């Protein structure tokens, strides 16, 4: 057995033990890149974790000469250098002259010869890229390629285990937070199930607008949590929504900011926080808390604003009876362009016409004619501002 293989099996055993003992993944990757560099006599080694769905570099762990022309690249540059279409292994014979390597560090670029890169699946949207670079021109032997592949896969295994655990933990945390929302709604029989229905409505509208799977999940969770800021409010105020004094209304209007503050410390809800904060903004800029207007309002928040109002109209409240579908259509047409984003309203109308059961309603012939009529009016004349209906 060659010396390289003896060293490899020693490192492989150490890394395996670290993975199964639950050692920190950054430390495991550091151990891998450090030993790859030493075993192969390389100038340096880098392991990236990339999120291909969000198109960003999550983590980079390196050891050796600080080769900034490679270690400082962004996601676009990294995936251009190591293009999966080139195969499972990318070999750059001479980094000095290769146009894929940016001139972020001209001194470092002149000092590096060959680079070999490999790709590893981790879990879901996450992948690993492992690169080793040398002083001279060097093509890896079969044995050296096997060593690099095996240690790279060990890193992927460690990351898979960590991400799987993290996803399970995040799911448990989401369920806990969502449980608080359901507990809030249980205080008032008239709003019980409101957030679940808003979340479901918002998701199908977002699907109609061809948003990504990640956006659909964010909007769904935004729907579940949009009213979480009401959790500390007086029950008497919540039971009398719609017939409150100005002072009481000022208290209620604080719930988007309170909700955002509740969710902000929870990193897994980072994408949801802006939806909670801005779900009472109005398309014409007259909403709260920041008076955002048009496209300045996050799209997910614009969708939630609409679906929050739709659920309220269809379900009714203690202070007003639930509306007929035809009245909902008329109100949304009147508020398109003022309260609501007309594009989102049109997406809702499309889903309502094709799948009314999603909104727990049935549509008769007269209502279908009404829907078609107002859709045509929106296309022809736009929308006229009306008085705000919902707070």
Beta strands, then each sheet from edge to edge (+ up, - down):
strand 1: 44-51
strand 2: 56-64
strand 3: 89-92
strand 4: 115-123
strand 5: 126-133
sheet 1: 2+ 1- 5+ 4- 3+
end
